[in-house]
Amino acid sequence: MGDGRASADGARWMAVGRSADPDARVAGEQAARLALTGPDAKLLIVFGSHTYDPVALAEGIAAAAPGVPVIGCSTRGEIAPDGPAESTVVVTAIGGTGFVVATADEDGLTGRQREAGAAVARCAQEVPDLPHKVLVLLTDGYTRSQENILRGAYSIVGAAVPLFGGAAAADAPEHCYQINGARVLRNGVVAAMIGSAAPIGIGISHGWRTLGEAMVVTRSDQARVYTLDREPALDKFLRQLDAPAEVYQDPAEFRRWMLTRPLGVQRRSGVAVKNISHDPDFEGRSIGGGTEIVQGALVWATEGDSASVLDAVEVACQDAIDGLGEAEPIGLLTLSCMGCKAVLGTEGVGEETERIAKRADGIPFAGFHTLGEIARTRGVEGFHNQTLVVLALS
Amino acid sequence: MEPAPFDLAAQQLVELLELVSSFPNEDAAAQGAVERAAQVLEAEIAAVVLDGHVVHSVGFAAGAIPYDQLVDIAHRRRDILDVPRLGKCMTAVAELNGEARGHLVLARLGDDGFSAAEWNLLRGMARILDLSLQMLRTMDSLRQRQRLMEHLYGIQRSISRRMPLQEVLETVVYGVKELLGDEIVGLWLRDPDQPDTLLLVSNVGLDEEMSQQLWRVPVHQAGAAGLAISTDDLATVDGYAGAGAGVRTLTGGCLERTLAAPVRENAKVTGSLFTAACSPGSGYTEIDREILLAFAENVSLALTDAKTLSDMNEAFHDSLTGLASRALFLDRLTDGLVAAEREDHPMALLFLDLDRFKQVNDELGHAAGDALLMGVAQRIQAGLRVEDLAARFGGDEFAVMLAAVSEHQAVSIAQRIIAAVQRPYAIAGQEVSVGASIGVALCGPGEQGAEALMAQADSAMYFAKRNGRGRCEVFEPGMALAHPARPAQADLRRALDEIVHRS
C-alpha cells in the first residue's frame, strides 16, 4: 500500500499507508512512510488500533514525518483500500501547495464539551481565507453529549465551514485515545482545519427504514428516554418492533436485536438514527444511547439489514464525490459506524470496503468504524449514529 | 410523497417549550431557543434582534456577525441575508411580543424560501419563546409550568396523530379553560362562504342548547373575538363592549370580561380563540395573555395542517377521475417494490390504454371524453382490492399496482378490467363504447425498480395493442428489444389507433 493521487495541477495530493506491525513505533513509522508519497506534506491523519501504545505510535509517525502536523485517534477496525482489518494503523497524508492546515486539541471533554469544541475550532482562524474549508474533528467516543462539541465548533466557524469526523473507538474507555502531533489525549478532541483552493465534498447516508407509527418522547433526560407515548420506553419500543420475548429481559439479546433497529428521530429533512443498543435499563424500563434525545421529539422504530447498509455506503461515497462538482477527487475519508460493523458481520465489512473501492475508482481512501459520525453540511446538526459519512478532497 | 401521518410543527413547539423552560435564566433560554429554531427548520442561521441589536445568534463565524443586515431583515427592509463564503440565504422573521419587543430571524442557504407552514411554525416558536421567558420571570411554581406542558402535550399529540380537527380544537378549548380558569372558552372561525360571519366551532361553558341555536354571529358583533380578528392582535373587552345581542344571549348576560386572540390559517386571520369570565376579578395578567396566544398558535397550526392535508390530497390525485396522480403512483410503486422484496411476495403492474378513445373525444367533444374517462376510472377502481392502487397518467393512460399476486391472478384481474371497461357507457344521451389494452409486468423479489417495471408494462401494452387490442399481454424479455424507446411510444400508439380507426 502507499499509492496516492494528485490533482491535475499537482498542487494537492493524498495518499494512504497502512502497517500491521505489532510494535506501535514501527507500525506508525511504516504507515507514515508509505503515505508520504508527495512533496510538502501538510497533514497526517492517523487511525490507529486501540491495541497500540499511542505515545510510541506518535513517535514513530514523527520519526517518518518530522514537523508535519498530525491528528489521529484510536480505532477498533480500520478501513483502507487493501481491505478492512483490526490491529493495524492507517495513515492518510495530504500535501501540496494547494492545502493549508492548522491543528488543535483540548482534553478534559466531560462537562465542557461545548467549550472544548469552540476552543479547537479556533484553529480555523490560523488558516487563510481559501475558497474551501473543512474542520475535521476526532473526539473521544466514550464522552457523552458529542452534539455539544459540534455546537461549540459551529459557534466559531459558522455555517460557511462544514464539519467532518468521528468519535474514536476502543474496546474500553481507558484504551481510547486521540493524538495531536506528539500529544496523546484521553477524553479529548483533536481538530484540523483544512483549507483548499479546490472543492471539498461531504456525503452522509444511512440504511434504516421506519416501521409502524411514530411515537412521542414523553419523558427524557439527555441521552436517556424514560417514556414513549407515556409508556415505559423499553417496552413500548420493543412492542413496536414486535420483538421476541427474550429481548425484553436479556441484555445480550437486547443488544443483538437493537443493533439492526436503531431509534429514528424525525427531522425536517428525514429521519436521523440513534443507536440505543448498548444502554438499556431493564429495571427502570428505559432506553438510552450516547446522544441527546429531546423530550417531545417524534421518534420511530427502524430496521435495516446488511444490504440496506451497504447501499447507503455507496450513496454516501457518491454524494461526497458529486459534491466536488467538476473537480476530480484525489481521495476519500470514509467513516463508518461500529453499529453498522456489527450488522454487516465479517463478510459484510469486507463488502463495505469493496463498495467504497468501487465508488473510489482507484483513488486512495481511509477510515474506521466510529462510535459516532460527524458531518455537518446543512443546518446546525451534524452528529450521527449508524451512518456512513464520507469526505472527498479534490 | 404521501402526506406525513403526523404533524411535526406541533411536536417541535412543545419540544421547544420543554427546552427553553428547562433553562435557569432568560439569557440561556433565548440562546437555546435560537439554536433550536435553526435546528428544527434546518436553517444555518438564527438570531434574536432586540431594539436594533443582535443579542443572540448562531451560524456566523466568530467576530463576523453581519449586524446591519440582520437588523434590516428583522425590520423587513431586506429579505435576503448574504453571508460571506456561505452565500445568499432566504430569511423568515417572527415578532417577539414580550416585554422586550424584538424579532426572531432565521436564514437558510439556497433559493427555496420558507413555506407558509414554516412561517407559521416560526411564529409559534416566537410565541413559545415569549411564553417561556415570561414563565421564567413570573411562573415560579414548577407545578404551574408542568400543567401548561401537560396541556400542550395533549394538543400536540392530537395534532401530530392527525386526529380529527374537531377533537384537536376541543382539546385546545378545554386546555385554556383549565389553565386560565374562566367560565367560558370558545373558538370562532370565519364562515368560508360568508367571511363576515363567524361560526362557533368549539366551546366549553356555554349552554348547549343555546350554542346550537346561536352559533353564527357577524364579526363586528362578536365583542373581543371580533376585535381580535379585525386588529390581528390580542383584545380585551369589559362586559359586552362591541358585542351584539347574539353574544349576550349566548352567554346569558353574565360576561365580566373577555380576552381573545386571533387564529390563522396559512398566515391569514381566520378566527379567534377567547376566554371569558363571569365573575368580577382583577383582569388578565401578562402570563394569561401569553398562554392564550400559545394556545391560539396551536389552533393555527392545526388549521394550517388540516388545510395542507387537503391541499396535498388534491396535489396527489388526478382532478378529473380522483385516481392517484402519476407522482403518487410512482412513490407507492417504489414503496410496494420494497415491501414485495421484504415480504417475499410478487407484485404486478398493469398498464392500460384505451382503444378508440380519440374517436369518442373527436366525435362527441372533450366534455364527453372527460365523462368517459371518469366512467372508465370508476370501473377500474371497482375491480380492485383495498391494497391495490389505480392511477391516471394523463390522456387515456391508466396504471394499476397489484400487491401480492401471481401471474395468473394478475392476468385474471386484467381481463376483468378489460371486460368491465368494454361495457357500453351512457354519455351525453348516447351509448358509447371503448376498449382497453393492458400490458402486465410482474416483479418478483429483488428483480427490478419502478422505472424498469413501468417500461416493461408499457412494452407489453404495446404488444397487446399490436396483437389485436382488447386483450392483455404479459411482458417477456423479447418485447423490450422489439420495441422502441418510451418517449415515442405514446405517439406510436396514437398513430396505431388512428390507422386502425381509419381501416
Interface residues (C-beta under 8 A of the other chain):
Chain A: R122 A124 Q125 D129 P131 R151 Y154 S155 I156 V157 G158 A159 A160 V161 R209 E213 A214 V216 T218 Q266 R267 R268 S269 V294 Q295 G296 A297 L298 R378 G379 V380 E381
Chain B: P5 F6 L8 Q11 Q12 V14 E15 L16 L17 E18 L19 E35 A38 Q39 V40 L41 E42 A43 E44 I45 V58 G59 F60 A61 A62 A64 V83 P84 R85 L86 L109 Y153 Q156 R157 S160 V338
